[in-house]
Amino acid sequence: MSTIAGGRAARRQTMRRIRPRRSPAVPLLIAVWAGAAAVLWLWWNNTPSIADNNSRILNAGRITGLLAGYLMALVVLQMARVPALERRVGSDRVARWHAMTGRYTICMVIAHLFLTMWGYALQSGKGLGGIVQQTVDSVNQLPDMGKAAIGTGLLVLIGFISVGWLRRLIPYDTWYHVHLLTYAAVFLTFWHQLSTGNDFAVEPVAKTVWYGLYGSVTALVIWYRILSPIRLNLKHRMRVQAVIEETPGIVSVLISGRKLHRMGAEAGQFFRWRFLAPGMRFSSHPYSLSASPRPNMLRITVKAIGDHSAGLRDLEPGTRVWAEGPYGALTADKRSRGKVLLVAGGVGITPMRTLFETLPGASGDLTLLYRANTTQDLALWDELAAISKERGARLMYAVNSPDGERPDISADSLRRKLPDIDDHDVFMCGPPGFAQEVYAALRGAGVPARRIHHESFEM
């Protein structure tokens, strides 16, 4: 830890170092909509007539099919863990985009299937009631329709188990591994996109672009989800060095390795960790760094809230570790003001602790508010107190009263503690309910939404 000089000179130095990096989210969204417009142009350019009811139904099926194919490529791109997305846009935001795009994709696929089979059924004189028979006939007769049917079934299965209430009932590892079948579903449906209909048959340039789109996405997945992690782990060769109990139910795992400070991790970021121990080697979970990287040591601090996190306390020294990352945009690049409030709920203290230690600032510029159920649950408190003393930063906690009453974290209470809170950047991490409560209080206290920075691992 380094001492930060106080006074106006230190504050001027801090402000010179604050250069918030703009998120590429808006340009990316514009590019996505431009791609969708290009897909619609492809349909329009190859549509001679939509004069009768049957042609309208079939063309609606073509539109939804083309858009479904385009969205499938985006779904896979959002799973590729491209650093420009994961570190600049934010892993949680990309995860929300992925979930939303997945829902739209499934809706488009189902609409495409229904409308196209309905149109074919009308052409063959079967009417609306003949859709099922027409579907069976098409699967048996049209090229690559059997593969597309299997792919469609997989997409519907993945969408079903991702519904909120059901997702919460399924173990994370089960959901995660079933979710990986998205790759198989996209592969199976891709060939149908090119072999059925005339959009690509009469437009060789469009067909080449379609191959380019899917080929580029495939290359990104192979590089960032397979080759980059292999390179990272062969280079740094990480192992568990020790497991330390911080408070009841919370442990820190010390991870040794080679030149770990060169992994490119910043304060506030996380890795996806896989511990090659019995019962854990097929599970990969996101945990934030709870201390700044050292040349031969990393540390994560985890609360036991599931089988994987509870199993960390039993890890043996020497256990091989496989990591992917670093990910996350909750870093100093988000900062736009000299004063910063860090808010942590429970084990959300881990990224806040690293930011508390490393964010540049003069004495009095940094404040950390730590929410926990009891004082015994304040993990890493001694370290936080030492950092606070050395840096001249404020350290506050909010715990339940002896009778279980929750502390008041409202707009008024925040203004009392920090009268100039509306001139702060705020970084926060904690459970979703806590984050929503604090966000509402911060907005009520006058903090603009653009200066409230939060990242969640929830999907």
C-alpha positions as a printed Julia matrix, in Angstrom:
459×3 Matrix{Float64}:
   0.0     0.0     0.0
   1.21    3.49   -0.79
   0.62    6.66    1.16
  -1.27    9.4    -0.7
  -0.18   12.95   -0.06
  -2.87   15.24    1.25
  -3.89   18.75    0.36
  -4.62   20.62   -2.81
  -1.57   19.33   -4.69
  -2.67   15.73   -4.21
  -6.21   16.57   -5.3
  -4.95   18.29   -8.46
  -2.79   15.25   -9.18
  -5.82   12.99   -8.73
  -7.96   15.05  -11.11
  -5.25   14.93  -13.77
  -5.34   11.12  -13.57
  -9.12   10.92  -13.89
  -9.96   10.33  -17.51
 -13.16    8.29  -17.65
 -13.2     5.91  -20.59
 -16.39    6.01  -22.61
 -18.34    2.8   -22.95
 -18.74    1.56  -26.53
 -22.28    0.4   -25.74
 -24.08    3.05  -27.81
 -21.99    2.57  -31.0
 -22.4    -1.19  -30.63
 -26.18   -0.91  -30.33
 -26.26    1.34  -33.41
 -24.25   -1.28  -35.3
 -26.67   -4.03  -34.19
 -29.68   -2.08  -35.45
 -27.86   -1.3   -38.69
 -27.28   -5.03  -39.16
 -30.97   -5.73  -38.59
 -31.86   -3.05  -41.17
 -29.5    -4.73  -43.66
 -31.26   -8.06  -43.08
 -34.64   -6.43  -43.79
 -33.21   -4.85  -46.95
 -32.06   -8.3   -48.08
 -35.63   -9.58  -47.69
 -37.13   -6.57  -49.48
 -34.65   -6.74  -52.35
 -35.61  -10.38  -53.05
 -39.38  -10.03  -52.62
 -41.21   -9.75  -55.96
 -44.75   -9.57  -54.56
 -46.8    -9.7   -51.37
 -50.15   -9.2   -53.04
 -52.16  -12.1   -51.58
 -52.68  -13.4   -48.07
 -50.59  -16.53  -48.59
 -47.54  -14.57  -49.81
 -47.86  -12.22  -46.85
 -47.72  -15.15  -44.44
 -44.74  -16.73  -46.19
 -42.87  -13.43  -46.33
 -43.53  -12.86  -42.64
 -41.94  -16.27  -42.14
 -38.94  -15.2   -44.25
 -38.49  -11.98  -42.29
 -38.61  -13.71  -38.91
 -36.27  -16.44  -40.18
 -33.66  -13.99  -41.44
 -33.82  -11.97  -38.22
 -33.59  -15.17  -36.14
 -30.43  -16.16  -38.03
 -28.92  -12.72  -37.46
 -29.8   -12.76  -33.76
 -28.28  -16.22  -33.31
 -24.92  -14.83  -34.4
 -25.28  -12.03  -31.83
 -26.2   -14.52  -29.09
 -22.97  -16.43  -29.7
 -20.93  -13.21  -29.96
 -22.23  -12.15  -26.55
 -21.03  -15.51  -25.14
 -17.53  -15.14  -26.61
 -16.14  -13.06  -23.7
 -14.5   -10.56  -25.99
 -12.43   -8.16  -23.83
 -13.85   -5.07  -25.56
 -17.29   -6.15  -24.33
 -16.42   -7.72  -20.99
 -14.1    -4.95  -19.79
 -15.52   -1.87  -21.5
 -19.27   -2.48  -21.56
 -19.32   -4.67  -18.45
 -19.9    -8.39  -17.96
 -23.29   -7.93  -16.31
 -24.55   -5.67  -19.08
 -23.35   -8.08  -21.76
 -25.08  -10.9   -19.86
 -28.34   -8.93  -19.9
 -27.91   -8.3   -23.63
 -27.32  -12.02  -24.12
 -30.46  -12.96  -22.19
 -32.59  -10.4   -24.03
 -31.2   -11.37  -27.45
 -31.8   -15.02  -26.62
 -35.47  -14.34  -25.83
 -35.94  -12.43  -29.08
 -34.18  -15.21  -31.0
 -36.47  -17.92  -29.65
 -39.54  -15.8   -30.37
 -38.34  -15.21  -33.94
 -37.55  -18.9   -34.47
 -40.99  -19.98  -33.25
 -42.69  -17.29  -35.34
 -40.64  -18.32  -38.39
 -41.6   -21.98  -37.93
 -45.31  -21.27  -37.43
 -45.69  -18.71  -40.22
 -43.68  -20.69  -42.78
 -45.5   -23.98  -42.11
 -48.82  -22.14  -42.17
 -47.98  -20.62  -45.53
 -46.9   -23.97  -46.97
 -50.01  -25.62  -45.56
 -52.2   -23.03  -47.31
 -50.32  -23.6   -50.57
 -50.94  -27.34  -50.4
 -54.61  -26.87  -49.5
 -54.29  -28.19  -45.95
 -55.33  -24.97  -44.23
 -54.39  -23.82  -40.73
 -55.19  -27.23  -39.26
 -52.57  -28.9   -41.43
 -49.56  -27.11  -39.9
 -48.41  -30.16  -37.92
 -48.56  -32.47  -40.94
 -46.87  -29.84  -43.09
 -44.07  -29.55  -40.52
 -43.52  -33.3   -40.52
 -43.47  -33.36  -44.33
 -41.0   -30.45  -44.5
 -38.63  -32.06  -42.0
 -38.64  -35.26  -44.05
 -38.36  -33.64  -47.5
 -36.44  -30.34  -47.32
 -32.62  -30.21  -47.07
 -31.14  -29.7   -43.59
 -34.6   -29.42  -42.01
 -33.92  -32.37  -39.72
 -30.85  -30.58  -38.28
 -32.84  -27.35  -37.98
 -35.6   -29.16  -36.08
 -33.1   -30.53  -33.56
 -31.47  -27.1   -33.22
 -34.84  -25.45  -32.7
 -35.69  -27.98  -30.0
 -32.43  -27.23  -28.21
 -33.09  -23.48  -28.35
 -36.55  -23.92  -26.88
 -35.13  -26.15  -24.1
 -32.45  -23.59  -23.25
 -35.01  -20.78  -23.25
 -37.33  -22.79  -21.0
 -34.74  -23.55  -18.32
 -33.67  -19.88  -18.37
 -37.12  -18.65  -17.28
 -36.62  -16.79  -14.0
 -38.48  -19.01  -11.53
 -37.2   -22.26  -13.1
 -33.67  -20.93  -13.41
 -33.6   -20.36   -9.64
 -34.62  -23.99   -9.0
 -31.87  -25.51  -11.16
 -28.29  -25.84   -9.85
 -26.02  -23.3   -11.51
 -23.69  -25.93  -12.98
 -26.6   -27.84  -14.56
 -28.01  -24.66  -16.08
 -24.57  -23.57  -17.29
 -23.73  -26.82  -19.05
 -27.16  -27.08  -20.7
 -26.74  -23.47  -21.78
 -23.58  -24.45  -23.68
 -25.82  -26.45  -26.04
 -26.53  -23.06  -27.65
 -23.42  -23.65  -29.75
 -24.81  -26.95  -31.05
 -28.22  -25.37  -31.73
 -26.69  -22.56  -33.78
 -24.5   -24.97  -35.74
 -27.45  -27.22  -36.59
 -29.69  -24.37  -37.75
 -27.0   -22.51  -39.72
 -27.03  -24.87  -42.72
 -30.79  -24.6   -43.03
 -30.47  -20.83  -43.33
 -28.39  -21.18  -46.5
 -30.07  -24.2   -48.08
 -33.72  -23.14  -47.86
 -35.29  -20.1   -49.56
 -33.91  -17.83  -52.25
 -32.46  -14.91  -50.24
 -28.9   -16.27  -50.3
 -29.28  -18.37  -53.48
 -29.78  -15.26  -55.64
 -27.51  -12.97  -53.61
 -23.97  -14.45  -53.56
 -22.62  -11.3   -51.88
 -25.16  -11.69  -49.08
 -24.23  -15.36  -48.74
 -20.56  -14.43  -48.45
 -21.35  -11.8   -45.82
 -23.43  -14.37  -43.89
 -20.51  -16.81  -43.94
 -18.25  -13.96  -42.85
 -20.55  -13.06  -39.94
 -20.76  -16.58  -38.58
 -17.11  -17.3   -39.35
 -15.95  -14.19  -37.46
 -18.1   -15.03  -34.45
 -16.81  -18.61  -34.45
 -13.22  -17.37  -34.58
 -13.83  -15.05  -31.6
 -15.33  -17.9   -29.57
 -12.41  -20.22  -30.33
  -9.84  -17.53  -29.52
 -11.3   -16.01  -26.37
 -13.04  -19.04  -24.84
 -10.5   -21.73  -25.71
  -7.09  -20.54  -26.89
  -6.68  -17.46  -24.67
  -7.52  -19.33  -21.42
  -5.13  -22.14  -22.39
  -2.34  -19.61  -23.01
  -3.11  -17.76  -19.75
  -3.01  -20.86  -17.58
   0.05  -22.42  -19.21
   1.89  -19.15  -18.68
   0.94  -18.5   -15.04
   0.49  -22.07  -13.68
  -1.71  -21.27  -10.7
  -2.25  -23.41   -7.63
  -4.0   -23.02   -4.28
  -1.5   -21.97   -1.64
  -3.78  -21.64    1.37
  -7.4   -21.21    2.49
  -8.04  -18.76    5.34
 -11.32  -18.37    7.21
 -12.1   -14.65    7.47
 -15.46  -14.84    9.27
 -17.93  -17.7     9.77
 -18.96  -18.78    6.25
 -16.43  -16.56    4.42
 -13.0   -17.76    3.31
 -10.11  -16.29    1.39
  -8.28  -18.47   -1.1
  -4.64  -17.57   -1.74
  -3.53  -18.54   -5.24
   0.13  -18.74   -6.18
   1.61  -18.65   -9.66
   4.16  -17.07  -11.97
   4.15  -13.35  -12.82
   0.53  -12.98  -11.77
   0.79   -9.18  -11.8
   1.12   -9.43  -15.59
  -2.32  -10.97  -16.07
  -3.72   -7.5   -16.74
  -6.16   -7.49  -13.82
  -7.35   -4.17  -12.4
  -8.93   -3.39   -9.06
 -12.65   -4.19   -9.22
 -12.32   -6.99  -11.79
 -12.96  -10.7   -11.46
 -11.97  -14.03  -12.99
 -13.98  -17.16  -13.63
 -12.32  -19.8   -11.45
 -12.18  -23.56  -11.87
 -10.49  -25.58   -9.13
  -9.24  -28.96  -10.33
 -10.3   -30.82   -7.21
 -12.72  -33.77   -6.96
 -16.29  -32.6    -7.48
 -15.23  -29.1    -8.58
 -13.25  -29.51  -11.81
 -16.33  -29.14  -14.03
 -17.58  -25.99  -12.3
 -16.53  -22.46  -13.25
 -17.67  -19.54  -11.08
 -16.96  -15.78  -11.03
 -15.18  -14.37   -7.98
 -13.61  -10.93   -7.62
 -10.06  -10.31   -6.52
 -10.05   -9.15   -2.91
  -6.49   -7.79   -2.98
  -4.27   -6.18   -5.56
  -2.36   -8.73   -7.68
   1.17   -9.46   -6.53
   3.87  -11.06   -8.69
   3.33  -14.46   -7.1
  -0.05  -14.19   -5.39
  -3.73  -13.55   -6.05
  -6.52  -13.64   -3.49
 -10.27  -14.16   -3.71
 -12.69  -13.96   -0.79
 -15.9   -15.99   -1.06
 -19.04  -16.5     0.97
 -20.49  -20.01    1.16
 -23.88  -19.69   -0.55
 -23.83  -22.83   -2.72
 -22.11  -26.17   -3.16
 -19.18  -24.7    -5.12
 -18.48  -21.74   -2.83
 -18.96  -23.9     0.28
 -16.46  -26.41   -1.09
 -13.68  -23.84   -1.3
 -12.93  -24.13    2.4
 -11.86  -27.76    1.87
  -9.41  -27.06   -0.96
  -6.0   -28.6    -0.38
  -2.82  -26.6    -0.91
  -1.32  -27.48   -4.27
  -4.68  -27.87   -6.03
  -4.38  -26.76   -9.65
  -6.4   -23.67  -10.59
  -7.79  -22.79  -14.01
  -8.83  -19.16  -14.5
 -10.43  -17.14  -17.29
 -10.31  -13.36  -17.36
  -9.91  -10.75  -16.15
 -13.45   -9.5   -16.71
 -15.56   -6.62  -15.51
 -15.85   -2.87  -16.0
 -16.14   -1.83  -12.34
 -12.73   -0.15  -12.43
 -11.16    3.26  -11.96
 -11.87    3.99  -15.64
 -15.48    4.71  -14.64
 -14.48    7.52  -12.33
 -15.31   11.1   -13.3
 -15.11   12.97   -9.96
 -12.42   13.57   -7.38
 -14.53   12.21   -4.52
 -15.69    8.61   -4.44
 -18.13    6.67   -2.28
 -17.69    2.89   -2.25
 -20.7     0.88   -1.04
 -20.41   -2.84   -0.26
 -23.05   -5.32    0.8
 -21.86   -8.6     2.33
 -19.18  -10.33    0.28
 -19.53   -7.51   -2.26
 -16.7    -6.01   -0.21
 -14.15   -7.89   -2.35
 -13.96   -5.53   -5.37
 -14.59   -2.53   -3.11
 -11.6    -3.45   -0.94
  -9.23   -3.39   -3.93
 -10.66   -0.08   -5.15
 -10.41    1.36   -1.63
  -6.71    0.51   -1.62
  -5.8     1.61   -5.16
  -8.04    4.5    -6.29
  -5.92    7.66   -6.39
  -7.1    10.37   -4.05
  -6.2    12.96   -1.47
  -7.03   12.62    2.21
 -10.82   12.75    2.6
 -11.62   11.94   -1.03
 -12.54    8.29   -0.45
 -15.35    6.88    1.68
 -16.33    3.24    2.12
 -19.71    2.19    3.51
 -19.86   -1.52    4.41
 -23.25   -3.17    5.04
 -23.44   -6.51    6.89
 -25.85   -8.28    9.22
 -23.51   -8.18   12.24
 -20.07   -6.86   13.09
 -18.82  -10.48   12.99
 -19.78  -10.56    9.28
 -17.5    -7.63    8.39
 -14.91   -9.62    6.46
 -11.48   -8.06    5.9
 -12.3    -5.34    8.42
  -8.79   -5.11    9.89
  -7.34   -4.6     6.4
  -9.93   -1.96    5.6
  -9.17   -0.12    8.84
  -5.44   -0.13    8.05
  -6.05    1.2     4.54
  -8.38    3.88    5.91
  -5.79    5.04    8.44
  -2.93    5.1     5.95
  -4.88    6.96    3.24
  -6.9     9.33    5.41
 -10.1     7.78    4.02
 -13.45    7.4     5.79
 -14.6     3.9     6.75
 -18.17    3.33    7.93
 -20.27    0.25    8.56
 -24.0    -0.38    8.79
 -25.13   -3.5    10.67
 -28.39   -4.69   12.17
 -29.24   -3.64   15.71
 -29.18   -6.28   18.49
 -32.92   -6.84   17.98
 -32.44   -7.41   14.24
 -33.6    -4.01   12.98
 -31.99   -3.06    9.67
 -29.96    0.16    9.51
 -31.35    3.17    7.71
 -29.74    3.55    4.28
 -31.89    6.25    2.72
 -31.38    9.46    0.81
 -31.59   11.48    4.02
 -29.14    9.29    5.95
 -26.65    9.38    3.07
 -26.89   13.18    2.87
 -26.27   13.43    6.61
 -23.14   11.31    6.36
 -21.91   12.98    3.14
 -23.48   16.42    2.62
 -21.76   16.71   -0.77
 -22.74   13.2    -1.91
 -24.18   14.6    -5.15
 -20.6    15.5    -6.15
 -19.34   11.92   -5.7
 -18.85    8.98   -8.0
 -20.35    5.88   -6.4
 -19.12    2.31   -6.87
 -21.2    -0.41   -5.3
 -21.35   -4.19   -5.17
 -23.73   -6.45   -3.31
 -26.83   -8.65   -3.59
 -29.46   -7.49   -6.12
 -31.98   -6.37   -3.48
 -29.35   -4.39   -1.62
 -28.12   -2.79   -4.84
 -31.64   -1.7    -5.79
 -32.22   -0.21   -2.34
 -28.95    1.73   -2.38
 -29.44    2.86   -5.98
 -32.84    4.37   -5.1
 -31.34    6.1    -2.06
 -28.45    7.52   -4.1
 -30.78    8.85   -6.77
 -32.92   10.42   -4.07
 -29.8    12.04   -2.62
 -29.09   13.71   -5.96
 -26.4    11.44   -7.42
 -26.84   11.27  -11.23
 -27.39    7.79  -12.64
 -24.3     8.12  -14.86
 -22.13    8.35  -11.73
 -23.52    5.24  -10.02
 -21.39    2.29  -11.07
 -22.53   -1.23  -10.29
 -21.78   -4.67  -11.63
 -23.53   -7.91  -10.77
 -22.69  -11.55  -11.51
 -26.39  -12.46  -11.59
 -27.62  -13.98  -14.89
